[in-house]
Amino acid sequence: TNGCTWRELASTYKNASCVNGRVDESVEANGAACFSRCSLPLNRTSDCYLDCYRDLLMGNAGTNVSKLSQESILQPWIRAFTESDPARGGCPPVRPAHCDGEQCDPLLPPTWALSSGPGAGPAEAAGLLVV
């Protein structure tokens, strides 16, 4: 790494179905002409919907569907993380489930250190701030 390192300064966790939904809404709005050709236009599991979605992300000259701009895909995703207000495209924050075991990030505290209440675990005994 030539002496370069990095560290995480902040984490933002958002509900994945909300974030994905914001992107889907943008794709659907920008590709309304394609989706309107489907017998069930917004049935997100139909072949027609999935074909339109793919064509809108990649473009398809054979079906005369133009590729969406990167901005129309990225902006809803970014707003989902940077906004808290759903009316402004934001998604609610979530707290990730804690991980125990060797597969977990060694820099994250174990779940017992995240217990609540006074004297709940060894972290409190060591004088660590537990939130």
N, C-alpha and C positions, 0 to 999 in steps of 0.2 A: 504493500500500500504506500510505499515511499514516505512513511511517516504521517500519512493522512488518516484521520479517523473521523467518525461521526458519532453523534449521540442523539437520541430522541429528545426533543424539547417539549413536545406536547402530542397528545393523541386525541383524535376525535372519532368516536364510534357512533354510527347511525344505523337505523333499522334498514337492513338490506332490501327488504321488499318495498320499502318506501323509496329508497334511492333508485332501484330498478324501475319502479313505477313512474318516477319522474322522467326517466329517459324514455320509457315506453310511450308516455303521453306525448312527448315531443316528436318521436318518430311517427306516431299515429296522426298527429296534427299536421306534420309536414308531408306525410304520405297519404293524406285522406283520399286522393284520387285513386290510388292503387287499392287501398283497403275497401273502398266503396264497391269495387268489382267483386268482392267476396260475398257469398250468399249470407254468411254471418260475419260482417265486417270486423268486429272487434273480439271475435272468438280467438283468444291468444293461443289456443292449442290446435287450431285448424291448419291444414296444409296451405291453404290460400293465404292466411295471415302470416304464417312463417315464411312463405315465399316472398310476400311483399316486404316483410321486415328485412330479409336477407338482401333483396334487390335494392332497397333503400339504403342499406349500409354500404353496399358494394357497387351499386349501379348495374343496370342490365339493359343493354341496347336492344336485345331481342324482345323485351316486354315494354320498351320505351319508358323505363323508369330511371331517372337521374339519381346519382349518388347524393345523399344529403351532405351538407357542409359539416365540417368537423365541429364548428361552433354549435350547430343545432343539436349535436349529441353531447358535447362536453359541457356546455353551459348548464343544462338541467342537472347534470351530475355534480358539478361544482356547487351550484346553488343548494342542492340537497345537503351538502356538508357545511356550507358557510352560513346558511340561514337557519334560524330556529322556527320561524313562523311558517306554517304550512301554506298560508295564503300567498307567501312570497316564494314558494317553491322549496321551502326547507323541510327537513325530516327530523323527527324527535330523536334526541340522543338516547343511546342505550349503554348499559354497562356490560362489557363482555363477561361471559362465564369464566370462572377461574380454572386454571389448569393445574393438575397434580401429576407428577411422573417425570420420567426422563425426557419425554418428548417436549416438555415445556421450556419456555425461555428461562434460562438460569438467572436472568436479571429481574424477573418478576417475583414478588414474594409468594410463598406458598399460601394456600387457602386458609390455613390456621392463623396466619398473620393478618388476615383481613377480617377476622371475627369482630363483632361489635360488642360494646359494653366494657366497663372497667374490668381489668384483670382477665380478659377473655383469652389471652394466649401469651406465649413467650415474647411477642413483640412489645406488648405493654410492659412486661417485666423489664425489658431492656431499655425502656424509655422511648420507644419509637412511636411516631405519630401514625396512628392507624385511622384511615378514613373509609 
